[in-house]
Amino acid sequence: MRAAVAWLDIAETQAQERAREAWARCEEMAQEEAFLARFAEELARSGVAGESRTAKILYLALTSCLLAKPVSVALKGPSSGGKSYLTERVLGFFPESAYYALTAMSERALAYSEEPIKHRFLVVYEAAGMSGDFATYLIRSLLSEGRLRYEVMEKTSEGLRPRLIERKGPTGLVVTTTAVKLHPENETRLLSLGVADTREQTRQVLAALARETPEQPDLEPWHALQGWLEGAEHGVKVPFAETLARMVPPVAVRLRRDFGAVLNLVRAHAVLHQSNRGRDTRGRVVADLEDYGVVRDLVADLVSEGVEATVQPIVRQTVEAVSRLLKEGGEESVSARALGQELGLEKGPVSRRVRLATDAGYLKNLEDRKGRAARLVPGDPMPEDLQILPTVKKLAEECSTVSSASGGIGHPPPPEDDDDPGVDF
């Protein structure tokens, strides 16, 4: 007994050794500043055509599983648009311990499954695979509360007895769907990404398919990076968070969630680049404006679209095409067929675009009989684009102003008991 070594000491030593081995395999990659650009290049060489921005956002979101509040994603697009393929290829850059992928699950599977979900992503290919309202309710609770507490009555030798099932998170969700919108209460908890439906994207996909031997990336360093990050620092201080919050116009309630998602993407980017970032007195990684700049370039328009402060480019293009056809043709309405010919798109993508525009009120369908061809006319006027997230330059100027006025950017002191290292505001 006197010669025995405590198990916690052994476990810590083993963890440190694993971290050293992982660092040796990923050191060069971990110190690279243009990390997401390298990821996009390797993904493209492996046969993924286009979709660079969507892939980068998905990679950052998956990395956020290390934080206290992962950023969940809904990948939307027409059938055969490549949603599942893109998701699978991005997941390949992560070890299987980072996610749990399903094509479908029963209504109560999430409560009864024994698969670990803490600091892990649940990936569901096709939203229809989340069977029933109760399943979506469980997922919604898991995303919001960071855990599940589900009490059931079970038959025992002593009669019916209650049993509390508790599953600890936090857990993120990646789901693909052909739907324009998901359940409204789920929609606000997810960052919506779309795959391109243009002819140019189709041309790139065909070219990628024609390559007989696409390069297979060496995924071992990427897996080693995630392995090293598991044992690295996950707490992130965002020193400009309060200044940014004051600069974001409070135009919609949804921003309460979307703003948190933006900050967590900034944190995820800082965690990835922590070997090049400073630390605060508590050892947390300090995010800088470069982290914000990368995230803003990726999601600024998505945030504006989410709160309807701007219009998706494909929606604006579709509405403008209807107006142009009406003006040139002198007809009272435009058919979906004529719209497709004008846009150079087939029936599926056109139908999806029309649903997006009509749901937003920017197009109206004068035909109210089912099974009849659409008769499209312009609806409500489209708003001018409003940028919700300020530019890096404006944020830097505001931070400098605040710093000069107060002798430093003011932040409340951190709590003594930090059970939530990923949140600092």
HELIX and SHEET records of a PDB file:
HELIX    1   1 TRP A    7  ALA A   30  1                                  24    
HELIX    2   2 PHE A   35  ARG A   45  1                                  11    
HELIX    3   3 SER A   52  THR A   63  1                                  12    
HELIX    4   4 SER A   64  LEU A   66  5                                   3    
HELIX    5   5 LYS A   83  LEU A   91  1                                   9    
HELIX    6   6 GLU A   96  ALA A   98  5                                   3    
HELIX    7   7 ALA A  109  TYR A  112  1                                   4    
HELIX    8   8 ALA A  127  GLY A  129  5                                   3    
HELIX    9   9 GLY A  132  GLU A  145  1                                  14    
HELIX   10  10 PRO A  184  GLU A  187  1                                   4    
HELIX   11  11 ARG A  199  ALA A  210  1                                  12    
HELIX   12  12 GLU A  220  GLU A  230  1                                  11    
HELIX   13  13 ALA A  241  MET A  247  1                                   7    
HELIX   14  14 LEU A  255  LEU A  272  1                                  18    
HELIX   15  15 GLN A  274  ASN A  276  5                                   3    
HELIX   16  16 LEU A  289  GLY A  306  1                                  18    
HELIX   17  17 PRO A  313  GLY A  329  1                                  17    
HELIX   18  18 ALA A  336  LEU A  343  1                                   8    
HELIX   19  19 LYS A  347  ALA A  360  1                                  14    
HELIX   20  20 VAL A  392  SER A  406  1                                  15    
SHEET    1   A 5 TYR A  99  LEU A 102  0                                        
SHEET    2   A 5 ARG A 120  VAL A 124  1                                        
SHEET    3   A 5 THR A 171  THR A 177  1                                        
SHEET    4   A 5 VAL A  73  LYS A  76  1                                        
SHEET    5   A 5 LEU A 191  GLY A 194  1                                        
SHEET    1   B 2 ARG A 147  THR A 156  0                                        
SHEET    2   B 2 GLY A 159  LYS A 168 -1                                        
SHEET    1   C 2 VAL A 236  LYS A 237  0                                        
SHEET    2   C 2 VAL A 285  VAL A 286  1                                        
SHEET    1   D 2 LEU A 363  ASN A 365  0                                        
SHEET    2   D 2 LEU A 376  PRO A 378 -1                                        
END                                                                             
